Amino acid sequence: MAYNDDYILELLVNSGRINSEQAQTVRAQAAANNRSAIDETVAEGLCARNDILYDMASDSGMEFLPEIHHIDPEAAKLLDPSHARRYRVIPLEQTHTGIRVAISDPLDFESIDALRHLLDMEIEPVVIPPDQIDAQIRANYGSTDEARRRPPLPIRRRGSHPRR
């Protein structure tokens, strides 16, 4: 069982969403079914995925939104579609200090750091369910087949100007 799974189960017990016996059962079933603690908890009907994501986001000091209501097209253009797919993220809007980015896993600090370096901006992660992010990636960047037929968007660095 992965370290993150133990952390998630402990978080769910501490939040009162499941009890310690249920956590032990989930731990055993997840290992037997080769699933994550989140997937097993949801499959067992013990907790909704959004409730788990909310607890994880809250514990990480991040905002949780059950769905994406608006994406600033200019913010979406800042990230190459291949990077959006690779890191499973989508820019929501630019802020005074950087950019708000929808992520599905608040424990994926490597992707957040990679985006920070890639965009040369401060990243304000917002936790969104993975199906919402996948749908918005398709809506804003197209499918992977469509992406192969299009040239990639240039990555703009803070303070740089697009070529004219």
Phi and psi restraints in degrees (value plus and minus 20) as a CYANA .aco file:
   2 ALA   PHI     -92.3   -52.3
   2 ALA   PSI     133.1   173.1
   3 TYR   PHI     -75.2   -35.2
   3 TYR   PSI     -62.5   -22.5
   4 ASN   PHI     -81.1   -41.1
   4 ASN   PSI     -55.6   -15.6
   5 ASP   PHI     -83.9   -43.9
   5 ASP   PSI     -63.6   -23.6
   6 ASP   PHI     -81.2   -41.2
   6 ASP   PSI     -63.6   -23.6
   7 TYR   PHI     -81.1   -41.1
   7 TYR   PSI     -65.3   -25.3
   8 ILE   PHI     -83.7   -43.7
   8 ILE   PSI     -63.9   -23.9
   9 LEU   PHI     -84.4   -44.4
   9 LEU   PSI     -60.7   -20.7
  10 GLU   PHI     -82.6   -42.6
  10 GLU   PSI     -61.5   -21.5
  11 LEU   PHI     -81.3   -41.3
  11 LEU   PSI     -63.5   -23.5
  12 LEU   PHI     -87.2   -47.2
  12 LEU   PSI     -56.2   -16.2
  13 VAL   PHI     -87.1   -47.1
  13 VAL   PSI     -66.7   -26.7
  14 ASN   PHI     -83.2   -43.2
  14 ASN   PSI     -51.0   -11.0
  15 SER   PHI    -103.2   -63.2
  15 SER   PSI     -28.8    11.2
  16 GLY   PHI      64.2   104.2
  16 GLY   PSI     -11.3    28.7
  17 ARG   PHI     -93.6   -53.6
  17 ARG   PSI     -54.2   -14.2
  18 ILE   PHI    -156.1  -116.1
  18 ILE   PSI     143.4   183.4
  19 ASN   PHI    -120.5   -80.5
  19 ASN   PSI     154.3   194.3
  20 SER   PHI     -85.9   -45.9
  20 SER   PSI     -52.4   -12.4
  21 GLU   PHI     -86.2   -46.2
  21 GLU   PSI     -62.0   -22.0
  22 GLN   PHI     -83.4   -43.4
  22 GLN   PSI     -58.5   -18.5
  23 ALA   PHI     -81.9   -41.9
  23 ALA   PSI     -61.7   -21.7
  24 GLN   PHI     -84.3   -44.3
  24 GLN   PSI     -61.4   -21.4
  25 THR   PHI     -83.5   -43.5
  25 THR   PSI     -65.5   -25.5
  26 VAL   PHI     -80.7   -40.7
  26 VAL   PSI     -63.7   -23.7
  27 ARG   PHI     -77.8   -37.8
  27 ARG   PSI     -67.4   -27.4
  28 ALA   PHI     -87.2   -47.2
  28 ALA   PSI     -65.1   -25.1
  29 GLN   PHI     -86.5   -46.5
  29 GLN   PSI     -58.5   -18.5
  30 ALA   PHI     -81.8   -41.8
  30 ALA   PSI     -62.8   -22.8
  31 ALA   PHI     -85.4   -45.4
  31 ALA   PSI     -63.6   -23.6
  32 ALA   PHI     -86.4   -46.4
  32 ALA   PSI     -56.0   -16.0
  33 ASN   PHI    -114.8   -74.8
  33 ASN   PSI     -18.1    21.9
  34 ASN   PHI      34.1    74.1
  34 ASN   PSI      28.1    68.1
  35 ARG   PHI    -144.0  -104.0
  35 ARG   PSI     143.8   183.8
  36 SER   PHI     -96.4   -56.4
  36 SER   PSI     143.5   183.5
  37 ALA   PHI     -80.8   -40.8
  37 ALA   PSI     -58.0   -18.0
  38 ILE   PHI     -83.1   -43.1
  38 ILE   PSI     -71.8   -31.8
  39 ASP   PHI     -80.2   -40.2
  39 ASP   PSI     -61.0   -21.0
  40 GLU   PHI     -88.8   -48.8
  40 GLU   PSI     -61.0   -21.0
  41 THR   PHI     -81.6   -41.6
  41 THR   PSI     -62.2   -22.2
  42 VAL   PHI     -88.3   -48.3
  42 VAL   PSI     -64.9   -24.9
  43 ALA   PHI     -81.4   -41.4
  43 ALA   PSI     -55.3   -15.3
  44 GLU   PHI     -97.2   -57.2
  44 GLU   PSI     -27.5    12.5
  45 GLY   PHI      54.5    94.5
  45 GLY   PSI      -0.3    39.7
  46 LEU   PHI    -102.0   -62.0
  46 LEU   PSI     -46.4    -6.4
  47 CYS   PHI    -181.5  -141.5
  47 CYS   PSI     125.2   165.2
  48 ALA   PHI     -99.2   -59.2
  48 ALA   PSI     126.3   166.3
  49 ARG   PHI     -75.7   -35.7
  49 ARG   PSI     -62.1   -22.1
  50 ASN   PHI     -82.9   -42.9
  50 ASN   PSI     -54.6   -14.6
  51 ASP   PHI     -85.9   -45.9
  51 ASP   PSI     -59.9   -19.9
  52 ILE   PHI     -85.5   -45.5
  52 ILE   PSI     -66.8   -26.8
  53 LEU   PHI     -81.6   -41.6
  53 LEU   PSI     -58.6   -18.6
  54 TYR   PHI     -80.5   -40.5
  54 TYR   PSI     -67.4   -27.4
  55 ASP   PHI     -82.8   -42.8
  55 ASP   PSI     -61.9   -21.9
  56 MET   PHI     -84.6   -44.6
  56 MET   PSI     -64.4   -24.4
  57 ALA   PHI     -82.4   -42.4
  57 ALA   PSI     -67.5   -27.5
  58 SER   PHI     -79.5   -39.5
  58 SER   PSI     -64.3   -24.3
  59 ASP   PHI     -86.7   -46.7
  59 ASP   PSI     -46.5    -6.5
  60 SER   PHI    -112.0   -72.0
  60 SER   PSI     -18.9    21.1
  61 GLY   PHI      55.0    95.0
  61 GLY   PSI       7.7    47.7
  62 MET   PHI    -134.4   -94.4
  62 MET   PSI     137.8   177.8
  63 GLU   PHI    -100.8   -60.8
  63 GLU   PSI     125.8   165.8
  64 PHE   PHI    -137.0   -97.0
  64 PHE   PSI     113.3   153.3
  65 LEU   PHI    -147.2  -107.2
  65 LEU   PSI     110.8   150.8
  66 PRO   PHI     -90.1   -50.1
  66 PRO   PSI     -39.4     0.6
  67 GLU   PHI    -175.3  -135.3
  67 GLU   PSI     141.9   181.9
  68 ILE   PHI    -112.7   -72.7
  68 ILE   PSI     102.3   142.3
  69 HIS   PHI    -115.1   -75.1
  69 HIS   PSI     -49.4    -9.4
  70 HIS   PHI    -174.5  -134.5
  70 HIS   PSI     120.0   160.0
  71 ILE   PHI    -146.3  -106.3
  71 ILE   PSI     105.8   145.8
  72 ASP   PHI     -93.4   -53.4
  72 ASP   PSI      98.0   138.0
  73 PRO   PHI     -76.9   -36.9
  73 PRO   PSI     -53.3   -13.3
  74 GLU   PHI     -87.5   -47.5
  74 GLU   PSI     -56.9   -16.9
  75 ALA   PHI     -87.2   -47.2
  75 ALA   PSI     -61.6   -21.6
  76 ALA   PHI     -81.6   -41.6
  76 ALA   PSI     -53.0   -13.0
  77 LYS   PHI     -89.2   -49.2
  77 LYS   PSI     -37.5     2.5
  78 LEU   PHI     -91.5   -51.5
  78 LEU   PSI     -39.7     0.3
  79 LEU   PHI    -135.6   -95.6
  79 LEU   PSI     107.1   147.1
  80 ASP   PHI     -80.7   -40.7
  80 ASP   PSI     118.4   158.4
  81 PRO   PHI     -74.1   -34.1
  81 PRO   PSI     -56.3   -16.3
  82 SER   PHI     -84.5   -44.5
  82 SER   PSI     -55.5   -15.5
  83 HIS   PHI     -92.7   -52.7
  83 HIS   PSI     -56.1   -16.1
  84 ALA   PHI     -80.3   -40.3
  84 ALA   PSI     -62.9   -22.9
  85 ARG   PHI     -90.4   -50.4
  85 ARG   PSI     -64.8   -24.8
  86 ARG   PHI     -79.4   -39.4
  86 ARG   PSI     -65.8   -25.8
  87 TYR   PHI    -114.2   -74.2
  87 TYR   PSI     -23.4    16.6
  88 ARG   PHI      33.2    73.2
  88 ARG   PSI      36.2    76.2
  89 VAL   PHI    -156.7  -116.7
  89 VAL   PSI     143.3   183.3
  90 ILE   PHI    -167.6  -127.6
  90 ILE   PSI     109.6   149.6
  91 PRO   PHI     -85.5   -45.5
  91 PRO   PSI     116.4   156.4
  92 LEU   PHI    -119.0   -79.0
  92 LEU   PSI     -68.9   -28.9
  93 GLU   PHI    -186.0  -146.0
  93 GLU   PSI     134.1   174.1
  94 GLN   PHI    -103.0   -63.0
  94 GLN   PSI     127.6   167.6
  95 THR   PHI    -140.2  -100.2
  95 THR   PSI    -199.9  -159.9
  96 HIS   PHI     -85.5   -45.5
  96 HIS   PSI     -47.5    -7.5
  97 THR   PHI    -128.4   -88.4
  97 THR   PSI     -28.4    11.6
  98 GLY   PHI     151.2   191.2
  98 GLY   PSI    -145.0  -105.0
  99 ILE   PHI    -167.0  -127.0
  99 ILE   PSI     117.7   157.7
 100 ARG   PHI    -107.1   -67.1
 100 ARG   PSI     109.2   149.2
 101 VAL   PHI    -148.1  -108.1
 101 VAL   PSI     110.9   150.9
 102 ALA   PHI     -97.6   -57.6
 102 ALA   PSI     107.6   147.6
 103 ILE   PHI    -149.1  -109.1
 103 ILE   PSI     137.2   177.2
 104 SER   PHI    -122.7   -82.7
 104 SER   PSI     -37.0     3.0
 105 ASP   PHI    -147.3  -107.3
 105 ASP   PSI      84.2   124.2
 106 PRO   PHI     -88.4   -48.4
 106 PRO   PSI     -28.2    11.8
 107 LEU   PHI    -114.9   -74.9
 107 LEU   PSI     -20.7    19.3
 108 ASP   PHI    -108.0   -68.0
 108 ASP   PSI      50.7    90.7
 109 PHE   PHI     -88.4   -48.4
 109 PHE   PSI     -47.1    -7.1
 110 GLU   PHI     -83.0   -43.0
 110 GLU   PSI     -62.8   -22.8
 111 SER   PHI     -86.7   -46.7
 111 SER   PSI     -60.2   -20.2
 112 ILE   PHI     -82.4   -42.4
 112 ILE   PSI     -64.0   -24.0
 113 ASP   PHI     -84.7   -44.7
 113 ASP   PSI     -60.9   -20.9
 114 ALA   PHI     -81.4   -41.4
 114 ALA   PSI     -62.6   -22.6
 115 LEU   PHI     -83.9   -43.9
 115 LEU   PSI     -59.8   -19.8
 116 ARG   PHI     -78.1   -38.1
 116 ARG   PSI     -63.8   -23.8
 117 HIS   PHI     -93.8   -53.8
 117 HIS   PSI     -59.6   -19.6
 118 LEU   PHI     -83.6   -43.6
 118 LEU   PSI     -65.0   -25.0
 119 LEU   PHI    -112.5   -72.5
 119 LEU   PSI     -32.0     8.0
 120 ASP   PHI      34.0    74.0
 120 ASP   PSI      25.9    65.9
 121 MET   PHI    -162.0  -122.0
 121 MET   PSI     137.7   177.7
 122 GLU   PHI     -91.5   -51.5
 122 GLU   PSI     117.2   157.2
 123 ILE   PHI    -125.4   -85.4
 123 ILE   PSI     106.8   146.8
 124 GLU   PHI    -128.2   -88.2
 124 GLU   PSI      77.7   117.7
 125 PRO   PHI     -93.4   -53.4
 125 PRO   PSI     120.3   160.3
 126 VAL   PHI    -144.9  -104.9
 126 VAL   PSI     104.5   144.5
 127 VAL   PHI    -101.8   -61.8
 127 VAL   PSI     105.4   145.4
 128 ILE   PHI    -151.2  -111.2
 128 ILE   PSI     123.5   163.5
 129 PRO   PHI     -76.1   -36.1
 129 PRO   PSI     122.5   162.5
 130 PRO   PHI     -77.1   -37.1
 130 PRO   PSI     -56.7   -16.7
 131 ASP   PHI     -85.1   -45.1
 131 ASP   PSI     -53.1   -13.1
 132 GLN   PHI     -87.0   -47.0
 132 GLN   PSI     -62.9   -22.9
 133 ILE   PHI     -85.4   -45.4
 133 ILE   PSI     -65.6   -25.6
 134 ASP   PHI     -78.9   -38.9
 134 ASP   PSI     -63.0   -23.0
 135 ALA   PHI     -84.1   -44.1
 135 ALA   PSI     -60.4   -20.4
 136 GLN   PHI     -93.1   -53.1
 136 GLN   PSI     -52.1   -12.1
 137 ILE   PHI     -83.0   -43.0
 137 ILE   PSI     -65.5   -25.5
 138 ARG   PHI     -82.9   -42.9
 138 ARG   PSI     -62.8   -22.8
 139 ALA   PHI     -87.4   -47.4
 139 ALA   PSI     -56.8   -16.8
 140 ASN   PHI    -114.4   -74.4
 140 ASN   PSI     -47.8    -7.8
 141 TYR   PHI    -139.8   -99.8
 141 TYR   PSI     -27.5    12.5
 142 GLY   PHI      64.1   104.1
 142 GLY   PSI     157.2   197.2
 143 SER   PHI     -98.3   -58.3
 143 SER   PSI     152.0   192.0
 144 THR   PHI     -84.7   -44.7
 144 THR   PSI     -52.5   -12.5
 145 ASP   PHI     -85.2   -45.2
 145 ASP   PSI     -63.4   -23.4
 146 GLU   PHI     -85.0   -45.0
 146 GLU   PSI     -57.4   -17.4
 147 ALA   PHI     -84.9   -44.9
 147 ALA   PSI     -53.5   -13.5
 148 ARG   PHI     -87.3   -47.3
 148 ARG   PSI     -45.2    -5.2
 149 ARG   PHI    -107.9   -67.9
 149 ARG   PSI     -30.3     9.7
 150 ARG   PHI    -127.4   -87.4
 150 ARG   PSI     126.8   166.8
 151 PRO   PHI     -91.9   -51.9
 151 PRO   PSI     127.3   167.3
 152 PRO   PHI     -88.0   -48.0
 152 PRO   PSI     130.4   170.4
 153 LEU   PHI     -93.6   -53.6
 153 LEU   PSI     123.8   163.8
 154 PRO   PHI     -90.1   -50.1
 154 PRO   PSI     126.7   166.7
 155 ILE   PHI    -110.1   -70.1
 155 ILE   PSI     103.9   143.9
 156 ARG   PHI    -119.0   -79.0
 156 ARG   PSI     115.9   155.9
 157 ARG   PHI    -111.8   -71.8
 157 ARG   PSI     134.9   174.9
 158 ARG   PHI     -76.2   -36.2
 158 ARG   PSI     111.3   151.3
 159 GLY   PHI      65.0   105.0
 159 GLY   PSI     -28.0    12.0
 160 SER   PHI    -108.7   -68.7
 160 SER   PSI     139.1   179.1
 161 HIS   PHI    -136.9   -96.9
 161 HIS   PSI     122.5   162.5
 162 PRO   PHI     -84.3   -44.3
 162 PRO   PSI     127.4   167.4
 163 ARG   PHI     -90.3   -50.3
 163 ARG   PSI     122.9   162.9
